[in-house]
């Protein structure tokens, strides 16, 4: 069994986090400036020493310092004196930087198919009707073997669906052209914000998040999220997609002596704010089941009320920093936090939460039998890595030495829905430009094979086909022999409820 990790202490009382219980998930809460980031840092250091990789989003640009050795200071020395502890052996953590925009880390991307309609609908702030139309478009792509990799693919597909709304109704249901327009406007706004950069290839291989350094320590994966936080729904959807990818890709391992990966979800309130019930159910499902894959999830947020009760009940390891009870909602949050911890007869949990100093916390970790320990009031240990940001030069050195350097930097434009539709449209227009006669729909020519490929999805209407319709019909004939092609989609966006590759 792996050695317990010392996270906090007060006198002789030591708060030990058991590695084998880290996949039972956790919660770190407290008001701004009370020490949540340092707690996260100390837990990360302990996991790294045990060879456990971690992933976290750096929303304030103050976690990048973990890539550098720490140093002493008057406040640091004061905390050591309070803890009656020696200074730690200052050392950096093996760090891999990621960034959706590719500016402060390696690019991180997902394909449109993998995101799926549920998460894309969340990003685009679609209503139920619009999300239904988006789901219909994904089904059309699946049925016709069209890969959706980037926004060009999705735009071409939506235009096709909009122009053929009447013909699709019989097989797929009503299509609102107004909804198509709303989705297209949302995609345009998403692209203008630059947030669409994470839609495309090469897609992140989650195995790259599970690596260790040459000396056996777990890598610390840090996502630069200060700019990404300007699009909070994109931020939450991206992290949720990562969780779903881990759930899909990793095999069942049961209980281990230490987790494969620990995932820290900072600013967790963004995940649940205004989330529809269907998404909340998916989140609850992933959190409940991903522990069997050896993945632990720690939510980090200011207010414990930010996390739904169905999720809070699955978070066994708790670190509660100070809360301020100035308003009725604040007082309710204090009571809620106190009621979720196993009471200590030595003090009132609710009262103590409002009295805690910076770096002080109420800690309750799971014991070896999975039971919450009695809550203890303790001081979080100081970290051995730097508290605060790394400089741009320091970040560049880390990036150049990264195990995934130059793996994700260049985008890949392989043949997908957009390219196939465009190429086939050009090919089908060539006979008309040369003066050749168009095939007769009644003569068993090209149009008949298109109809056969579609299985009656689109029937002749006596009018001239639109450009996009002609492109789509031509493409369908091309993929007709491979209708069984499996389109990648993550668990949260799956139309069929299961992974298909």
Secondary structure as the mmCIF struct_conf table of DSSP 4:
data_model
#
loop_
_struct_conf.conf_type_id
_struct_conf.id
_struct_conf.beg_label_comp_id
_struct_conf.beg_label_asym_id
_struct_conf.beg_label_seq_id
_struct_conf.end_label_comp_id
_struct_conf.end_label_asym_id
_struct_conf.end_label_seq_id
HELX_LH_PP_P HELX_LH_PP_P1 UNK A 2 UNK A 4
STRN STRN1 UNK A 5 UNK A 10
TURN_TY1_P TURN_TY1_P1 UNK A 11 UNK A 12
STRN STRN2 UNK A 13 UNK A 17
HELX_RH_3T_P HELX_RH_3T_P1 UNK A 19 UNK A 24
STRN STRN3 UNK A 26 UNK A 29
TURN_TY1_P TURN_TY1_P2 UNK A 32 UNK A 33
BEND BEND1 UNK A 34 UNK A 35
HELX_RH_AL_P HELX_RH_AL_P1 UNK A 36 UNK A 49
TURN_TY1_P TURN_TY1_P3 UNK A 50 UNK A 51
STRN STRN4 UNK A 53 UNK A 58
BEND BEND2 UNK A 59 UNK A 61
BEND BEND3 UNK A 63 UNK A 63
HELX_RH_3T_P HELX_RH_3T_P2 UNK A 64 UNK A 67
BEND BEND4 UNK A 68 UNK A 68
STRN STRN5 UNK A 69 UNK A 69
HELX_RH_AL_P HELX_RH_AL_P2 UNK A 74 UNK A 83
TURN_TY1_P TURN_TY1_P4 UNK A 84 UNK A 84
HELX_LH_PP_P HELX_LH_PP_P2 UNK A 86 UNK A 88
HELX_LH_PP_P HELX_LH_PP_P3 UNK A 92 UNK A 94
STRN STRN6 UNK A 95 UNK A 98
TURN_TY1_P TURN_TY1_P5 UNK A 100 UNK A 101
BEND BEND5 UNK A 102 UNK A 105
STRN STRN7 UNK A 106 UNK A 106
STRN STRN8 UNK A 110 UNK A 110
HELX_RH_AL_P HELX_RH_AL_P3 UNK A 112 UNK A 123
TURN_TY1_P TURN_TY1_P6 UNK A 124 UNK A 125
HELX_RH_AL_P HELX_RH_AL_P4 UNK A 128 UNK A 143
TURN_TY1_P TURN_TY1_P7 UNK A 144 UNK A 145
BEND BEND6 UNK A 150 UNK A 150
HELX_RH_AL_P HELX_RH_AL_P5 UNK A 151 UNK A 163
TURN_TY1_P TURN_TY1_P8 UNK A 164 UNK A 164
HELX_RH_AL_P HELX_RH_AL_P6 UNK A 165 UNK A 172
HELX_RH_AL_P HELX_RH_AL_P7 UNK A 177 UNK A 192
TURN_TY1_P TURN_TY1_P9 UNK A 193 UNK A 194
HELX_RH_3T_P HELX_RH_3T_P3 UNK A 195 UNK A 198
STRN STRN9 UNK A 199 UNK A 199
BEND BEND7 UNK A 200 UNK A 200
STRN STRN10 UNK A 201 UNK A 201
BEND BEND8 UNK A 202 UNK A 202
HELX_LH_PP_P HELX_LH_PP_P4 UNK A 203 UNK A 204
HELX_RH_3T_P HELX_RH_3T_P4 UNK A 206 UNK A 209
BEND BEND9 UNK A 210 UNK A 210
STRN STRN11 UNK A 212 UNK A 212
TURN_TY1_P TURN_TY1_P10 UNK A 214 UNK A 215
BEND BEND10 UNK A 216 UNK A 216
HELX_LH_PP_P HELX_LH_PP_P5 UNK A 217 UNK A 217
STRN STRN12 UNK A 218 UNK A 218
HELX_LH_PP_P HELX_LH_PP_P6 UNK A 219 UNK A 219
STRN STRN13 UNK A 220 UNK A 224
TURN_TY1_P TURN_TY1_P11 UNK A 226 UNK A 227
HELX_RH_3T_P HELX_RH_3T_P5 UNK A 228 UNK A 230
BEND BEND11 UNK A 231 UNK A 231
HELX_RH_AL_P HELX_RH_AL_P8 UNK A 232 UNK A 249
BEND BEND12 UNK A 250 UNK A 250
HELX_LH_PP_P HELX_LH_PP_P7 UNK A 251 UNK A 252
BEND BEND13 UNK A 255 UNK A 255
BEND BEND14 UNK A 257 UNK A 258
BEND BEND15 UNK A 260 UNK A 260
STRN STRN14 UNK A 261 UNK A 266
BEND BEND16 UNK A 267 UNK A 267
TURN_TY1_P TURN_TY1_P12 UNK A 268 UNK A 268
HELX_RH_AL_P HELX_RH_AL_P9 UNK A 269 UNK A 272
TURN_TY1_P TURN_TY1_P13 UNK A 273 UNK A 274
HELX_RH_AL_P HELX_RH_AL_P10 UNK A 277 UNK A 289
HELX_RH_3T_P HELX_RH_3T_P6 UNK A 290 UNK A 293
TURN_TY1_P TURN_TY1_P14 UNK A 294 UNK A 294
STRN STRN15 UNK A 295 UNK A 301
BEND BEND17 UNK A 302 UNK A 302
HELX_RH_3T_P HELX_RH_3T_P7 UNK A 304 UNK A 306
BEND BEND18 UNK A 307 UNK A 307
HELX_RH_AL_P HELX_RH_AL_P11 UNK A 309 UNK A 312
TURN_TY1_P TURN_TY1_P15 UNK A 313 UNK A 314
STRN STRN16 UNK A 317 UNK A 320
BEND BEND19 UNK A 327 UNK A 327
HELX_RH_AL_P HELX_RH_AL_P12 UNK A 328 UNK A 339
TURN_TY1_P TURN_TY1_P16 UNK A 340 UNK A 340
BEND BEND20 UNK A 341 UNK A 341
TURN_TY1_P TURN_TY1_P17 UNK A 345 UNK A 346
BEND BEND21 UNK A 347 UNK A 347
HELX_RH_AL_P HELX_RH_AL_P13 UNK A 349 UNK A 353
TURN_TY1_P TURN_TY1_P18 UNK A 354 UNK A 355
TURN_TY1_P TURN_TY1_P19 UNK A 358 UNK A 359
STRN STRN17 UNK A 360 UNK A 364
STRN STRN18 UNK A 366 UNK A 366
TURN_TY1_P TURN_TY1_P20 UNK A 368 UNK A 369
BEND BEND22 UNK A 370 UNK A 370
HELX_LH_PP_P HELX_LH_PP_P8 UNK A 371 UNK A 371
STRN STRN19 UNK A 372 UNK A 372
HELX_LH_PP_P HELX_LH_PP_P9 UNK A 373 UNK A 375
STRN STRN20 UNK A 376 UNK A 380
HELX_LH_PP_P HELX_LH_PP_P10 UNK A 381 UNK A 383
BEND BEND23 UNK A 384 UNK A 384
STRN STRN21 UNK A 385 UNK A 385
BEND BEND24 UNK A 387 UNK A 388
HELX_LH_PP_P HELX_LH_PP_P11 UNK A 389 UNK A 391
HELX_RH_AL_P HELX_RH_AL_P14 UNK A 392 UNK A 400
TURN_TY1_P TURN_TY1_P21 UNK A 401 UNK A 401
TURN_TY1_P TURN_TY1_P22 UNK A 403 UNK A 407
BEND BEND25 UNK A 408 UNK A 410
STRN STRN22 UNK A 412 UNK A 412
BEND BEND26 UNK A 415 UNK A 415
HELX_RH_AL_P HELX_RH_AL_P15 UNK A 417 UNK A 433
TURN_TY1_P TURN_TY1_P23 UNK A 434 UNK A 435
HELX_LH_PP_P HELX_LH_PP_P12 UNK A 436 UNK A 440
TURN_TY1_P TURN_TY1_P24 UNK A 441 UNK A 444
BEND BEND27 UNK A 445 UNK A 445
HELX_RH_AL_P HELX_RH_AL_P16 UNK A 446 UNK A 454
TURN_TY1_P TURN_TY1_P25 UNK A 455 UNK A 456
BEND BEND28 UNK A 457 UNK A 458
BEND BEND29 UNK A 462 UNK A 463
HELX_LH_PP_P HELX_LH_PP_P13 UNK A 464 UNK A 466
HELX_RH_AL_P HELX_RH_AL_P17 UNK A 467 UNK A 479
HELX_RH_3T_P HELX_RH_3T_P8 UNK A 480 UNK A 482
TURN_TY1_P TURN_TY1_P26 UNK A 483 UNK A 484
HELX_LH_PP_P HELX_LH_PP_P14 UNK A 485 UNK A 488
TURN_TY1_P TURN_TY1_P27 UNK A 491 UNK A 493
BEND BEND30 UNK A 495 UNK A 498
#
